Each structure stands twice: as C-alpha cells, then as structure tokens.
Amino acid sequence: MGQGQYDLASVAVNRYVHAGSMTAGCHRVRPGPGEYGARMDLHEWIAADLASVRGKLFDSVAALVPQERWHEQADAGGATIAGLLLHIARHQDLAVHVAVRNHEPLFGVHRQLLGLGDRPMGVGLSEAEDRDATALVPADALRRYVEAVFDSTAAWLEQLGTLVLDSVPDISRHLTERAGITVDEFPWLHRMWGGQPIWWFVQWPVVGHANAHVGEGISIRNRMGLSPF
C-alpha cells in the first residue's frame, strides 16, 4: 500500500473507530505505516461488530423468546420482538442495499411472505411500532428476512474496499428511486442519512442502531420472565 493510500485508509479507520465502533473490550491504536496489516484489519473489526450484534439479537433475544410470543407486548405495553426485528432489518436493508449500494431492497422480495404486500414501502421504519402491520407478520418469514439482510450485509462487507469508506452516496435519489422512500414522506430519514459517508452507514444504521434495539429486546425478554440468568 502506498503512502497516499495508507493515509486515506487511516482516515477511514480512525473515523470508524472514533465514531463509536460497538465491539466491546477492544483497545484500538492507530498503526504506523509499517504496522497496518499486523496491528489492525478494518474489515475484521467491521465483520466482528456485525457478527456481535447479530449474535446478541438472535442468541440473547430471538432464541430465548418463543416465536408464539414475538407479537406479545410485555406488561401490555411497548414494542414487540416482531416489531423490533422488522425495524432493525428494515433499517439495515435500506441503509446497505438502497442508500449505499443503490440496489432494490430485500424487503421487496420478502414483502408478500411477510404479509405486508399492501402496506407502504416505509412500513417498519419509524421508531414507534405500527402494531397493525407487525401483527400480520409470520414469525418464520420474519426470521428469514432478518437473516437474509444480515447475510447480504456480511457478504457485501467482505468485498468492500477500505478506500471507498469515505465516499458519500446520493442518498435521497437512491431512497426515492429504488425504494419509494420520499423526502416528503420521510424527511427525518433523508435529513439524518443525507451527506453521510459509507463508514457512517456501517457504524450507525447497521451496527449502532441494531445494538440499541438489542438492548430494548433484552429488556422485553426479561419483562416476559425469560431471562436466562
């Protein structure tokens, strides 16, 4: 790697790290030019963060709450496990496939199986759960959709070049043309995601946002009396 390339890669690495990478217990140090390969591998970090949030979501939440209870509100209030899973997958799907890659969302393939064929394309994106919508979603189909999103993101990250992490996609055009998520309907999403580089999408909509809702899911699990501890 030439010095100019190293400098660009180091900027991307440090922006990702200091923006708040969610992998716990890792002390990360910026390497010198001769230490890049030995001291750190950005792709390993990102892959570890993604695997970590996926493991917590499935092992600590989905696996411990029986699927027949995924639509249940703990204490008769708040979000459901189904709502959280749909919300996490929809944000990651939209961030990676649409906003960054300018592809069709996987949601389009799974929409009918999820029972949401006649629902708006923005279903599941808002922080407040649409209970009328999530009540329609079969647990098995939902699990397959969430797994497909994580699988696709992991495969994309394996091929992602470090030097493109500072690239800024045309978010509003991609969201509107590929997913029908317009500025008028979702101004907050366009505003939040607009002008952000690729590393930000990995660090926040993919990892940070999911981690926040994993914590919520663990709280729901515990309030259902299903804590393993």
C-alpha positions, 0 to 999 in steps of 0.5 A: 500500500502506498503512502497516499493510500495508507493515509486515506485508509487511516482516515477511514479507520480512525473515523470508524473507530472514533465514531463509536465502533460497538465491539466491546473490550477492544483497545484500538491504536492507530498503526504506523505505516509499517504496522497496518496489516499486523496491528489492525484489519478494518474489515475484521473489526467491521465483520466482528461488530456485525457478527456481535450484534447479530449474535446478541439479537438472535442468541440473547433475544430471538432464541430465548423468546418463543416465536408464539410470543414475538407479537406479545407486548410485555406488561401490555405495553411497548414494542414487540420482538416482531416489531423490533426485528422488522425495524432493525432489518428494515433499517439495515436493508435500506441503509446497505442495499438502497442508500449505499449500494443503490440496489432494490431492497430485500424487503421487496422480495420478502414483502408478500411472505411477510404479509405486508404486500399492501402496506407502504414501502416505509412500513417498519421504519419509524421508531414507534411500532405500527402494531397493525402491520407487525401483527400480520407478520409470520414469525418464520418469514420474519426470521428469514428476512432478518437473516437474509439482510444480515447475510447480504450485509456480511457478504457485501462487507467482505468485498468492500474496499477500505478506500471507498469508506469515505465516499458519500452516496446520493442518498435521497435519489437512491431512497426515492428511486429504488425504494419509494422512500420520499423526502416528503414522506420521510424527511427525518430519514433523508435529513439524518442519512443525507451527506453521510459517508459509507463508514457512517452507514456501517457504524450507525444504521447497521451496527449502532442502531441494531445494538440499541434495539438489542438492548430494548429486546433484552429488556422485553425478554426479561419483562416476559420472565425469560431471562436466562440468568 
